[in-house]
Amino acid sequence: MPDDKKSILVIDDEEGACDFIKSFLEGRDYIVFTALNGPSGINIIKEKKPSLVFLDVRMPDMTGIDVLKTLKDDHINIKVILMTGIEAGEELDKAKELGISGIINKPVQLQALSEILKQNT
């Protein structure tokens, strides 16, 4: 992969959310991968080694927190932006302990997405 194109992974169980963010990012010349669940996302991280991950907190079967724990347990150091509709609580505290790089509120707004990209790419 050429150095001038960074890759980003979006992990969200809502296909529409993945498509929305993917379209926005591809319009800014990023290579974008999507996963509709945690296990698929972890496989993509291991195979494609994206430079940034947008990760939904609440997904069935494997939550975003579970994904973060797996990455930490596997010693995979990657920037993760948590996507959530919750403002505070145990999940966010745990995510911060696990080393997230930022939080973006859902539903994702393009202005917020632009800002978080500037800070993390």
N, C-alpha and C positions, 0 to 999 in steps of 0.2 A: 504494500500500500504506500503511495507517495506520502512524504512527510507533510505536504501542504494541505492534505485533506484529513481532518480528524474524524474519528468514528465515535458515534454515540449509540448507546443502547437504551431503549425505552421498555421497561417491564411494567405492564398494566393489564389486568384481566379484562378491561373494557377495550375492545378492538377499535372503537371509534376514537377513544383517547389516544391510543397508539398512532392511529392514522393521522390525527390532527397534529400531533407533535412531530411526527415523521415528516409530514408535508412542510411544516414550518422550517424544520432543521435542514431538510434537503434544499429548500429555497435559499439557504445561507451556505450552501456548498459543503455540508457535512455528509459523511457516509452514515446512514442510520440503519440499525438493526432493531427489530421489535420482538418481544416475547410476551405471550399471554399468560404466563405463569412463572413462578419462581424457579423450578427445576430447569425449564428451557432457558431462562435468563442466565442462570449459572453456567450452563453448557456454552452459551454464546460468549460469556465473559472469558471462559477458559480457552475457547477456540479462537475468537476474533480479537481479544484483548482491546476493547474499546477504551478511549481515554476518559469517558464520562458515562455515568449511568443515571437515568431518571427512573426511580423506583417507587411504585405505589405501595402504600403501607398495608391497606386492607385488600387482601386477595384470598380466595378460597384455597384450602389445602396447605399452602406455604405462604405465610405472610411476608411482607417486606422485612420485618424484624428477623424472621427466620432466614431470609436471604442474607441479610447483613451478618448474622451469626455464622452462617456457612462460609461466607467470604473470609471472615476473621479467622475461623478455625482452619481454613485452608491456606492461610497466610497470603491472601490475595489483596494487594493494596491498590485500591482504585477509588477515584472520586465518585461519590454517590450523592445525588440530590434526591431527597425524599419528597414524594408528592402525596399530599394528604389534605383531607377536608377537616381534620381535627386541629384545634388550636393549641391544646396542651394536654398533658396527661402522661401516664406511664409509658405508652408506646413511644412518644416523642422523647421522653427522658432516656429510655433504653436505646433508641436510635442514636441519640447524641453520644451516649457512652460508647457505642460501637463505632463512632468516628465518621458520621456523615459530614459532607462538605457544605450542605445547605438544605433548605426546605422551600418548597414552592407549594402554594395553596391550590387546591382543586375546587372548582374547575380551573384549569390552567388558563391564565391570561397571557396573551402574546407579549405584552410589555414586561411582565414579570419574568417570562421565559427569556427574553432578550437580556434583561439585567443579570440573571443568574448565569447565562452563557458568558457574558463579559467578565464576570468574576471568576469563572471556573474553566475557561478554555484558553 
